Amino acid sequence: MAEIKGYNMPDELYYHEEHSWARVEGTKVTIGMTDMFQKEAGDIVFVDLPEEEDDVSQGETCGKIQSRKWIGKLVAPVSGEITEINEELEEDTSLINSDPYGDGWILVIKAEDEDDLQAELKNLIHGDAVSAFVDREIARTEEERAKAEQG
Amino acid sequence: MGSISDRAGSGEWRLFKNLTHSVSTAEGLAWDDALPQSVARHGSPPILHLYTFIPSVIVGKYQDIEAALRLERCRARGIEYNRRSTGGGTVIMGPEIVALGLGINVDYPGLKKGVGGVFDSLSRVLIRALDHVGVRAHFQPKNDLEVKGRKIAGLSAASEADTCLLFHTSLLVDFDIALMTDIMNTPVIKLEDKGYNCFSQRMTTVRHELGRNLSVAEMMEAIQTAFEEEFGIAFREDSPDDWEQNTIHRFIEERFTQDQWIFSHRHPRTRMGVGQLKTRGGLLEIYLSLSGGSIEHILITGDFFSTSENIHRIENALKWTSALRESIESNIASVWHDNMIYGIDVSTLTDAILLAKQNQVRL
């Protein structure tokens, strides 16, 4: 487990800039939202999930997540067919807050082709780049806060 | 005059302002949904839409409309109902309530980042606007704008096209509480039987605060000025171009006039529960509306000693949060101070809320 600036960002995962994560096992890819997202968003109150067997493309909005009175996007980090949905979330969306990389997983995408999947993973944030991503996100927030306060 | 996209980074925003007539829910909501689309896909600078609705009621994107409203009362009274694209709960709209839609890129300079940041930035604008007309409001974190513990404006938002978002506000210049009580399906109706109207204690309006007849046009003018000051921009009054008109018509036809959208079943289960707990500080009576595992609405009543402002602060800290014990306790604790409710502590209040949760029934 890697903790970066107070956010848990496990080393083995791949991250999309819109804060979805991907755990890759062959062509099976489990998807969820990052710890950084859930800390910023606060209590998740609803997840509008796609249907099993839907096809999604990398970068496509495949679901919606409501926290407070905000509706945010769940962006597919990889392409493929949705083969599983976490039905536990229908009754308990707080799992995304309490265990974002475990019981709070959201769905599973089955990639059609391993080579294509590997090519798509290169578009995601992984390994050493994760720390820079977290720094960038924090800096962006602080910079905008400073601008707003100056204004 | 250049094209829309030439002005996207110029510090000039577009203003769609309608003071001529109140619009239908389908029309108003479709205009709003077109705003982030135009910013994301049509090269428009941010667009502010200020207008009013005909008498109507609008639920949040993921609310159960049949549980939230007494639809037969709406129909009997000629009150339109619809569903918006942003989150949150039920809002009553009408000719004396300013409706605000804003389409803006989340990376716009000066707009704070993240869910909390965006609400914070835009609430500052509205606080400034209210200040301009003489009302001192403050942001009740996570939810609404308040004046002395009473709600005066509701905020909601949704990430829409690409990195653009739609922000919604309803700002109460004047308000018909009796209408709200009649058409909303909440535990409040039970309280009403006891001659107690919780809305009148929890809501206020610009006219009530000022004690004078401020017009909707004056309120809109103040909002416009507040945006210009906060973001250092200037507005240009405009109207939708052909591309935007087509988008609006598409949303009216495909979304806001379709039963599939208005009566959508993509929402958590709604349940309500009442809990009564005798404590050494008095009787606690809790009315709870649950949306899935979250608290959508809570009323804390009873014969204990406290102030309305303190009670509303606790209720607000709990709205749209998880209904699990640890979450309830930590959210109450985040606003709690000694003797907030005389003789009652956080743990006892949590017990009463959990009792209401335990007694929940499906609507």
Interface residues (C-beta under 8 A of the other chain):
Chain A: E40 A41 G42 D43 V45 F46 D48 K64 Q66 S67 R68 K69 W70 I71 G72 K73 E90 E91 D92 T93 S94 N97 E137 R140 T141 E144 R145 K147 A148 G151
Chain B: G60 K61 Y62 S85 T86 G87 G88 G89 P109 G110 L111 K112 K113 G114 V115 G116 G117 V118 F119 S121 R124 K142 N143 G154 L155 S156 A157 A158 S159 E230 F231 G232 R266 H267 P268 S291 G292 G293 S294 W320 T321 S322 L324 S327
